[in-house]
Amino acid sequence: MSHNQNQINTEIVGISPAVPTAISMQVSAHSTGLMYEQSVLNQHRDSLIGLSNSVMGIKKMGSRKLKKELMMLRKSRFDF
């Protein structure tokens, strides 16, 4: 039961490029998925930071005016 040396070499040469190619494609797909996930998370974080900055800016700019208007509304609620 001796193996033909040419047959073994042919199998190894025929199979070997497929495995690294598959590994490379899997790594590429995984990396692409991670990059997509990170970009979505960064966009979400940036939008939340922008929203909180505008809310804080509105609160700081209009805090005195808003307090006065709220007090006026509270007082006028019960006036008929």
Legacy VTK file of the C-alpha trace (Angstrom):
# vtk DataFile Version 3.0
C-alpha trace
ASCII
DATASET POLYDATA
POINTS 80 float
0.000 0.000 0.000
2.337 2.697 -1.117
1.010 6.106 -2.017
1.849 7.687 -5.280
4.068 10.690 -4.408
2.695 12.763 -7.304
-0.884 12.236 -6.170
-0.157 13.443 -2.611
1.642 16.537 -3.902
-1.211 17.299 -6.272
-3.760 17.141 -3.460
-1.725 19.399 -1.216
-1.092 21.947 -3.971
-4.755 21.800 -5.003
-6.166 22.284 -1.514
-3.685 24.685 0.043
-4.728 27.958 -1.705
-8.388 27.457 -0.756
-7.849 27.472 3.002
-5.893 30.751 3.272
-8.281 32.372 0.832
-11.254 31.310 2.945
-9.568 32.544 6.115
-8.725 35.840 4.432
-12.308 36.307 3.228
-13.671 35.524 6.692
-11.302 38.005 8.337
-12.219 40.630 5.752
-15.946 40.113 6.334
-15.486 40.275 10.095
-13.412 43.461 9.831
-15.969 45.061 7.534
-18.742 44.220 9.981
-16.805 45.701 12.874
-16.040 48.883 10.917
-19.718 49.264 10.022
-20.755 48.732 13.644
-18.192 51.257 14.876
-19.275 53.879 12.344
-22.923 53.492 13.380
-22.002 53.776 17.071
-19.855 56.861 16.379
-22.666 58.535 14.443
-25.101 57.780 17.254
-22.703 59.126 19.885
-22.056 62.277 17.850
-25.773 62.930 17.416
-26.383 62.486 21.160
-23.513 64.851 21.985
-24.876 67.407 19.522
-28.362 67.107 20.969
-27.148 67.470 24.548
-24.995 70.480 23.589
-27.938 72.251 21.984
-30.186 71.490 24.965
-27.562 72.803 27.367
-27.038 75.873 25.181
-30.766 76.606 25.149
-30.957 76.127 28.915
-28.010 78.439 29.539
-29.137 81.142 27.103
-32.740 81.183 28.133
-32.618 80.216 31.784
-33.588 83.647 33.131
-36.222 84.243 30.498
-37.640 80.757 30.901
-37.837 81.107 34.680
-39.730 84.378 34.361
-42.119 82.939 31.774
-42.720 79.817 33.832
-43.505 81.896 36.891
-45.911 84.002 34.821
-47.600 80.857 33.502
-47.903 79.361 36.965
-49.456 82.538 38.347
-51.795 83.027 35.396
-52.997 79.416 35.428
-55.391 80.071 38.252
-56.467 83.558 37.219
-59.866 83.637 35.560
LINES 1 81
80 0 1 2 3 4 5 6 7 8 9 10 11 12 13 14 15 16 17 18 19 20 21 22 23 24 25 26 27 28 29 30 31 32 33 34 35 36 37 38 39 40 41 42 43 44 45 46 47 48 49 50 51 52 53 54 55 56 57 58 59 60 61 62 63 64 65 66 67 68 69 70 71 72 73 74 75 76 77 78 79
